[in-house]
Amino acid sequence: MVTFSGLAGYSSFFLSMTLINVIAVLGLNLQWGQTGLFNVGVSAFIAIGAYACALLTTTDPALGACHLPMAWGWIAAMLLSGIACLVLGAMTLRLRTDYLAITTFGFAVVVMLALQNLQSVTGGPLGVSLIPRPWETLASNPLSFGLANLLLLSFIVLVLYVGLERLAHSPWGRVLKAIREDEDAAASLGKNPTVYRLQAFALGGALMGLAGATQASFIGFIAPENFQASLTFQIWTMLIIGGAGSNAGAIFGTALVWALWSSTGLLTSSVFPAEDQARAAALRIVAIGILLAVTLIWRPHGLLTRSKTVTTSDKA
């Protein structure tokens, strides 16, 4: 029998995971929706943040047991992911569309191979455990623990949303939109597109790193399998369905896709026998693919349309 506490506990877990994904989608929205940077290595930057936080805060003696405060782990995650984007961007942001996509995808493959094979540093396929979680003293009460984490993540997302909205409507944000629509026109106004694109790429990567750090702290365990290419597909789908260029659309698309992903997971586990559930899990990708196709046909710019196009007459 489903109890109120059980339902509330699951709801808080579902919403918490939604908000963690929202942070990553907001980062991608800054890169692609606002600036037009085609980053297909999203999972790599999330993984860098997750492992940075995990390795700095874990109490596992096999991995050094740094046991630093969680806040330091989150800050380090943002810095390392942002720096990774900065370095990669400095080498590749002169590339366009397909070439940039291939480069970022290749970077994601390199990161994944490193996580799997540098066992003495990353724990290899076994991952990193014993990661401190926020509100650990409430862990004996699942409902209170879940609600406390949900409150913390809600505050983080609210701060990010307000900050990114202000940035989007600031002169800096208007330059990004101008670069997205017509880079030559933006350059003719005296702006340096490469510098602005590099800033947006690094800031978006830092947000992805924060998403990875919050995931590591929330769950208390990470492994390379958590950051497969399917994660990049999920994050991109959430943004496209919600509406690239819109922070509200990013949040709405994340909630919708994650609800579909979770509900189809529950459905396959209840309908298919245990020996077939691994293969049946592919139906979750199929369901999201169908939703993506329908959205692109019905609403090509997403369910919440992207922000207003900036023309050359707009002042950046």
C-alpha positions as CSV (number, residue, x, y, z in Angstrom):
1,M,0.0,0.0,0.0
2,V,1.3,3.5,-0.9
3,T,1.5,5.7,2.1
4,F,1.6,9.5,2.2
5,S,5.1,9.6,3.5
6,G,6.2,7.2,0.8
7,L,4.6,9.2,-2.0
8,A,6.0,12.5,-0.6
9,G,9.4,10.9,-0.3
10,Y,9.4,9.7,-3.9
11,S,8.0,13.1,-5.1
12,S,10.8,15.0,-3.3
13,F,13.4,12.6,-4.9
14,F,11.8,13.1,-8.4
15,L,11.8,16.9,-8.0
16,S,15.3,17.0,-6.7
17,M,16.6,15.0,-9.7
18,T,14.6,17.3,-11.9
19,L,16.3,20.4,-10.4
20,I,19.8,18.8,-10.8
21,N,19.0,18.3,-14.5
22,V,17.7,21.9,-14.7
23,I,21.1,23.2,-13.7
24,A,22.8,21.4,-16.5
25,V,20.1,22.4,-19.0
26,L,20.4,26.1,-18.0
27,G,24.2,25.8,-18.7
28,L,23.5,24.3,-22.2
29,N,20.9,27.0,-22.8
30,L,23.5,29.7,-22.2
31,Q,25.9,28.0,-24.6
32,W,23.4,27.0,-27.4
33,G,20.2,28.9,-26.8
34,Q,21.8,32.2,-26.1
35,T,25.1,32.0,-28.1
36,G,24.6,29.2,-30.7
37,L,27.5,27.0,-29.5
38,F,26.9,23.4,-30.5
39,N,28.3,21.5,-27.5
40,V,27.9,17.7,-27.8
41,G,30.2,17.0,-24.8
42,V,27.7,17.9,-22.1
43,S,28.2,14.6,-20.2
44,A,31.9,15.3,-20.0
45,F,31.6,18.6,-18.2
46,I,28.9,17.2,-15.8
47,A,31.3,14.3,-15.1
48,I,34.2,16.6,-14.4
49,G,32.1,18.5,-11.8
50,A,30.8,15.3,-10.3
51,Y,34.2,13.7,-9.9
52,A,35.9,16.9,-8.7
53,C,33.3,17.2,-5.9
54,A,33.4,13.5,-5.1
55,L,37.1,13.2,-4.9
56,L,37.5,16.3,-2.7
57,T,34.8,15.4,-0.3
58,T,34.8,11.6,-0.1
59,T,35.8,9.8,3.1
60,D,36.9,6.7,1.2
61,P,40.6,6.0,2.3
62,A,41.3,4.2,-1.0
63,L,40.9,7.5,-2.9
64,G,42.7,9.8,-0.5
65,A,39.8,10.7,1.8
66,C,40.3,14.4,1.4
67,H,37.0,15.0,3.2
68,L,36.9,18.7,2.4
69,P,33.7,20.7,3.1
70,M,30.9,20.2,0.6
71,A,30.9,23.9,-0.4
72,W,34.6,23.6,-1.4
73,G,33.7,20.6,-3.5
74,W,31.0,22.4,-5.4
75,I,33.2,25.5,-6.0
76,A,36.0,23.3,-7.3
77,A,33.5,21.5,-9.5
78,M,32.4,24.7,-11.1
79,L,36.0,26.0,-11.5
80,L,37.4,22.8,-13.1
81,S,34.5,22.4,-15.5
82,G,34.6,26.1,-16.4
83,I,38.4,25.9,-16.9
84,A,38.0,22.7,-19.0
85,C,35.5,24.6,-21.2
86,L,37.8,27.6,-21.3
87,V,40.8,25.6,-22.5
88,L,38.8,23.5,-25.0
89,G,37.0,26.6,-26.2
90,A,40.2,28.5,-26.7
91,M,41.4,25.8,-29.1
92,T,38.1,25.1,-30.9
93,L,35.7,28.0,-30.8
94,R,36.8,29.2,-34.2
95,L,35.3,26.0,-35.5
96,R,31.6,26.0,-36.6
97,T,28.6,23.8,-36.1
98,D,29.5,20.2,-37.1
99,Y,33.2,20.6,-36.4
100,L,32.7,22.0,-32.9
101,A,30.2,19.2,-32.3
102,I,32.8,16.6,-33.3
103,T,35.4,18.2,-31.1
104,T,33.3,18.3,-28.0
105,F,32.1,14.8,-28.6
106,G,35.7,13.6,-28.9
107,F,36.5,15.4,-25.6
108,A,33.6,13.5,-23.9
109,V,35.0,10.2,-25.1
110,V,38.4,11.0,-23.7
111,V,36.9,12.0,-20.4
112,M,34.9,8.8,-20.2
113,L,37.9,6.6,-21.0
114,A,39.9,8.4,-18.3
115,L,37.2,7.9,-15.7
116,Q,37.1,4.2,-16.5
117,N,40.8,3.5,-16.7
118,L,42.5,5.8,-14.1
119,Q,41.3,3.5,-11.3
120,S,43.8,4.7,-8.7
121,V,42.5,8.3,-9.1
122,T,38.8,7.9,-10.1
123,G,38.0,4.5,-8.7
124,G,37.6,3.1,-12.3
125,P,34.4,1.3,-13.1
126,L,33.6,1.0,-9.3
127,G,33.2,4.7,-9.1
128,V,33.4,6.9,-5.9
129,S,31.4,6.2,-2.8
130,L,31.2,7.6,0.7
131,I,30.4,11.1,-0.7
132,P,29.0,13.3,2.1
133,R,25.4,14.4,1.5
134,P,23.8,17.6,2.7
135,W,21.6,17.3,5.7
136,E,23.2,13.9,6.6
137,T,21.8,14.1,10.1
138,L,18.3,13.8,8.7
139,A,19.1,10.6,6.7
140,S,17.3,8.4,9.2
141,N,14.1,10.2,8.3
142,P,13.7,9.8,4.5
143,L,10.9,12.3,4.2
144,S,12.7,15.1,6.1
145,F,15.9,14.3,4.3
146,G,14.3,14.5,0.9
147,L,12.4,17.7,1.6
148,A,15.5,19.4,3.0
149,N,17.5,18.5,-0.2
150,L,14.6,19.7,-2.3
151,L,14.6,23.0,-0.5
152,L,18.3,23.5,-1.0
153,L,18.2,22.6,-4.7
154,S,15.1,24.8,-5.2
155,F,17.1,27.7,-3.7
156,I,20.1,27.1,-6.0
157,V,17.9,26.9,-9.1
158,L,16.0,30.0,-8.2
159,V,19.3,32.0,-7.7
160,L,20.6,30.7,-11.1
161,Y,17.4,31.5,-12.9
162,V,17.2,35.0,-11.6
163,G,20.9,35.6,-12.3
164,L,20.7,34.1,-15.8
165,E,17.6,36.2,-16.6
166,R,19.4,39.3,-15.6
167,L,22.4,38.3,-17.7
168,A,20.1,37.6,-20.7
169,H,18.7,41.1,-20.6
170,S,22.0,42.8,-19.8
171,P,24.2,44.3,-22.5
172,W,26.4,41.2,-22.2
173,G,23.4,39.0,-22.9
174,R,22.3,41.1,-25.9
175,V,25.7,40.7,-27.4
176,L,25.4,36.9,-27.1
177,K,22.1,37.0,-28.9
178,A,23.5,39.2,-31.6
179,I,26.4,36.8,-32.1
180,R,23.9,33.9,-32.3
181,E,21.9,35.6,-35.0
182,D,24.7,37.3,-37.0
183,E,28.3,37.2,-35.9
184,D,29.5,39.6,-38.6
185,A,26.9,42.1,-37.6
186,A,27.9,41.9,-34.0
187,A,31.6,42.3,-35.0
188,S,30.7,45.4,-37.0
189,L,29.4,47.0,-33.8
190,G,32.8,46.7,-32.2
191,K,32.3,43.5,-30.3
192,N,34.7,40.6,-30.3
193,P,32.6,37.5,-30.9
194,T,35.4,35.1,-29.9
195,V,35.8,36.6,-26.5
196,Y,32.1,36.6,-25.8
197,R,31.6,33.1,-27.1
198,L,34.5,31.9,-24.9
199,Q,32.9,33.5,-21.8
200,A,29.5,32.0,-22.5
201,F,31.1,28.6,-23.1
202,A,33.1,28.7,-19.9
203,L,30.1,29.9,-17.8
204,G,27.8,27.2,-19.3
205,G,30.4,24.6,-18.5
206,A,30.7,25.8,-14.9
207,L,26.9,25.3,-14.5
208,M,27.2,21.8,-15.9
209,G,30.0,21.1,-13.4
210,L,27.7,22.4,-10.6
211,A,25.0,20.0,-11.8
212,G,27.5,17.1,-11.5
213,A,28.6,18.2,-8.1
214,T,25.0,18.4,-6.8
215,Q,24.2,15.0,-8.2
216,A,27.3,13.4,-6.5
217,S,26.4,15.0,-3.2
218,F,22.7,14.2,-3.4
219,I,23.1,10.5,-4.3
220,G,26.4,9.9,-2.4
221,F,27.9,7.7,-5.2
222,I,29.0,8.2,-8.8
223,A,30.4,5.9,-11.5
224,P,31.4,6.3,-15.1
225,E,28.1,4.7,-16.3
226,N,26.2,7.8,-14.9
227,F,27.8,9.9,-17.6
228,Q,27.3,8.0,-20.8
229,A,26.4,9.7,-24.1
230,S,22.7,9.1,-23.4
231,L,23.0,11.8,-20.7
232,T,24.0,14.4,-23.4
233,F,21.0,13.2,-25.4
234,Q,18.7,13.8,-22.5
235,I,20.0,17.2,-21.7
236,W,19.7,18.3,-25.3
237,T,16.2,16.9,-25.6
238,M,15.1,18.8,-22.5
239,L,16.3,22.1,-23.9
240,I,14.9,21.6,-27.4
241,I,11.5,20.5,-26.2
242,G,11.3,23.3,-23.7
243,G,12.6,26.0,-26.0
244,A,16.2,27.0,-26.7
245,G,16.9,30.5,-25.7
246,S,14.4,30.5,-22.9
247,N,15.4,29.8,-19.3
248,A,11.8,29.1,-18.4
249,G,11.6,26.8,-21.4
250,A,14.7,25.0,-20.1
251,I,13.0,24.4,-16.8
252,F,9.7,23.3,-18.3
253,G,11.4,21.0,-20.8
254,T,13.5,19.4,-18.1
255,A,10.5,18.6,-15.9
256,L,8.5,17.2,-18.9
257,V,11.3,14.9,-20.2
258,W,12.4,13.7,-16.8
259,A,8.7,12.9,-15.9
260,L,8.5,10.9,-19.1
261,W,11.8,9.2,-18.4
262,S,10.8,8.3,-14.8
263,S,7.3,7.1,-15.7
264,T,8.5,4.9,-18.5
265,G,11.1,3.4,-16.2
266,L,8.4,2.5,-13.7
267,L,6.2,1.1,-16.5
268,T,8.9,-1.2,-17.9
269,S,9.9,-2.5,-14.5
270,S,6.3,-3.4,-13.7
271,V,5.3,-4.8,-17.1
272,F,8.3,-6.7,-18.2
273,P,9.9,-9.7,-16.4
274,A,13.3,-9.2,-14.7
275,E,15.2,-10.9,-17.4
276,D,13.8,-8.6,-20.1
277,Q,14.0,-5.3,-18.3
278,A,17.5,-4.5,-19.6
279,R,16.3,-4.6,-23.2
280,A,13.0,-3.0,-22.4
281,A,14.9,0.0,-20.9
282,A,15.6,1.0,-24.6
283,L,11.9,1.9,-24.8
284,R,12.6,4.9,-22.6
285,I,14.9,6.3,-25.2
286,V,12.2,5.6,-27.9
287,A,9.5,7.4,-25.9
288,I,11.7,10.5,-25.5
289,G,12.6,10.3,-29.2
290,I,8.9,10.3,-30.2
291,L,8.2,13.2,-27.9
292,L,11.2,15.1,-29.5
293,A,10.0,14.3,-33.0
294,V,6.4,15.4,-32.3
295,T,7.6,18.6,-30.7
296,L,9.9,19.5,-33.6
297,I,7.0,19.0,-36.0
298,W,4.4,20.8,-33.9
299,R,6.5,23.5,-32.2
300,P,9.9,23.7,-34.0
301,H,11.3,26.3,-31.5
302,G,10.1,24.3,-28.5
303,L,7.0,24.5,-26.3
304,L,8.1,27.8,-24.9
305,T,9.5,29.8,-27.9
306,R,13.0,31.2,-27.8
307,S,13.8,34.7,-27.0
308,K,13.3,37.6,-29.4
309,T,15.8,37.7,-32.3
310,V,18.3,40.5,-32.0
311,T,18.8,42.4,-35.2
312,T,21.7,44.6,-36.3
313,S,19.7,47.7,-35.3
314,D,19.5,46.6,-31.6
315,K,22.1,48.2,-29.4
316,A,24.3,45.7,-27.6
